Amino acid sequence: PVTGLHANFSLLCELNEAVGKEVVLELVDGSVFTGIFACASDQMDVGLYNACNVFAESDED
């Protein structure tokens, strides 16, 4: 049986379209990264080229 990312053909197609494009990735813990999308594993581990952590601007004046 097909499992993981490969079981969702629509998502797989969208991720293939994203390869080589600049993306913003938000993690479950709230961390935000930007970089060039490289790949994703069947368990949704994501690879980025030139990944940079994006820090939210403080709301304090």
Backbone bond lengths (Angstrom), bond angles and torsions (degrees), N, CA, C in turn:
res aa  C-N    CA-C-N  psi(-1)  N-CA   C-N-CA  omega(-1)  CA-C   N-CA-C  phi
1 P - - - 1.463 - - 1.533 111.40 -
2 V 1.298 115.92 148.89 1.460 122.29 178.55 1.525 108.26 -84.27
3 T 1.337 116.31 131.69 1.464 120.49 -178.31 1.521 110.53 -130.90
4 G 1.325 115.08 171.84 1.459 121.14 175.12 1.517 112.40 65.31
5 L 1.313 115.29 -147.61 1.460 122.37 -177.39 1.521 112.13 -57.04
6 H 1.316 117.04 -37.82 1.463 120.82 -176.22 1.525 113.09 -68.06
7 A 1.326 117.52 -14.57 1.461 121.15 177.90 1.528 111.67 -79.55
8 N 1.323 117.51 -15.45 1.464 121.83 -179.67 1.527 108.24 -111.12
9 F 1.323 116.03 90.76 1.459 121.26 -173.91 1.525 112.22 -61.44
10 S 1.324 117.93 -39.55 1.470 120.95 -179.19 1.526 111.34 -63.13
11 L 1.334 116.65 -44.96 1.458 120.64 178.60 1.525 110.55 -65.11
12 L 1.308 116.69 -40.61 1.463 121.20 178.46 1.530 110.79 -59.68
13 C 1.318 117.11 -42.51 1.472 121.00 178.08 1.525 111.35 -63.88
14 E 1.329 117.14 -42.69 1.469 120.64 179.28 1.526 111.17 -63.56
15 L 1.331 116.83 -41.34 1.463 119.87 179.13 1.524 111.03 -66.64
16 N 1.316 117.51 -36.60 1.467 120.25 176.42 1.524 110.82 -62.29
17 E 1.330 116.96 -36.62 1.463 121.13 177.81 1.528 111.63 -68.18
18 A 1.334 117.28 -27.20 1.464 121.73 -176.92 1.527 113.19 -80.49
19 V 1.320 118.39 -15.94 1.468 121.01 -177.83 1.520 109.73 -57.85
20 G 1.335 115.47 126.39 1.457 121.56 179.00 1.516 114.67 88.91
21 K 1.320 117.40 -2.52 1.467 120.57 -179.50 1.523 110.45 -103.31
22 E 1.333 115.61 152.88 1.460 120.21 177.15 1.525 108.88 -72.56
23 V 1.326 116.01 131.37 1.460 121.46 -178.27 1.521 110.02 -132.30
24 V 1.317 115.46 159.91 1.457 123.01 171.74 1.521 106.17 -115.11
25 L 1.320 116.61 126.84 1.455 122.50 -175.11 1.522 109.32 -118.45
26 E 1.332 116.91 121.51 1.459 121.23 177.12 1.520 108.58 -106.52
27 L 1.331 116.23 124.55 1.458 121.93 -178.49 1.524 111.00 -85.52
28 V 1.311 115.85 167.05 1.463 121.94 179.88 1.528 110.84 -58.97
29 D 1.336 117.46 -34.35 1.469 120.50 -178.64 1.525 113.18 -80.94
30 G 1.331 117.51 2.28 1.460 121.47 177.72 1.515 114.59 95.37
31 S 1.328 118.09 -9.08 1.463 121.21 177.36 1.526 109.55 -64.63
32 V 1.325 116.00 144.39 1.458 120.75 -179.52 1.524 108.78 -123.98
33 F 1.321 115.76 132.08 1.456 122.42 178.73 1.519 109.18 -126.76
34 T 1.317 115.65 150.02 1.453 121.43 172.49 1.521 107.68 -124.76
35 G 1.315 116.39 149.86 1.455 120.59 179.98 1.517 110.52 174.26
36 I 1.313 115.66 -173.51 1.460 122.23 178.73 1.526 107.67 -95.13
37 F 1.323 116.39 121.88 1.464 120.89 -177.53 1.522 110.11 -65.06
38 A 1.336 116.17 127.47 1.458 121.16 -177.85 1.523 112.06 -110.10
39 C 1.335 117.35 -48.78 1.462 119.52 -175.04 1.523 110.41 -167.62
40 A 1.328 115.05 168.86 1.463 121.95 173.31 1.520 107.91 -144.13
41 S 1.325 116.00 137.56 1.464 119.94 178.23 1.524 109.66 -82.90
42 D 1.315 116.55 172.61 1.464 119.68 179.19 1.526 111.92 -66.56
43 Q 1.336 117.55 -15.70 1.467 121.81 176.53 1.530 111.75 -100.48
44 M 1.340 116.77 13.76 1.468 125.06 177.64 1.526 113.96 68.60
45 D 1.329 117.84 27.56 1.459 120.41 166.20 1.521 105.41 -74.40
46 V 1.327 116.81 129.66 1.465 120.83 -172.97 1.516 110.06 -111.21
47 G 1.327 116.04 140.32 1.457 121.70 175.79 1.516 110.41 -112.16
48 L 1.335 115.95 133.18 1.461 121.76 177.67 1.520 109.18 -124.65
49 Y 1.335 116.49 142.05 1.459 121.57 168.81 1.520 107.47 -89.61
50 N 1.327 116.76 145.65 1.469 122.25 176.78 1.525 112.19 52.26
51 A 1.319 116.59 43.28 1.462 120.91 -178.58 1.525 110.88 -68.33
52 C 1.322 115.84 135.91 1.463 122.56 177.14 1.516 108.55 -130.74
53 N 1.328 115.59 136.07 1.454 120.65 176.29 1.524 108.00 -76.67
54 V 1.319 116.79 128.59 1.458 122.03 179.68 1.519 107.48 -99.34
55 F 1.316 116.07 121.98 1.455 120.61 -179.89 1.517 108.88 -97.08
56 A 1.327 116.00 132.04 1.467 120.31 178.99 1.520 109.25 -68.50
57 E 1.332 115.43 142.24 1.456 119.52 176.91 1.518 109.28 -71.87
58 S 1.294 115.98 142.31 1.459 121.30 179.61 1.520 110.09 -71.24
59 D 1.330 116.18 142.98 1.462 121.04 177.66 1.522 111.81 -82.25
60 E 1.336 116.73 -4.41 1.460 120.27 -178.87 1.522 110.32 -76.03
61 D 1.321 116.75 144.87 1.477 121.46 178.23 1.500 111.06 -95.30
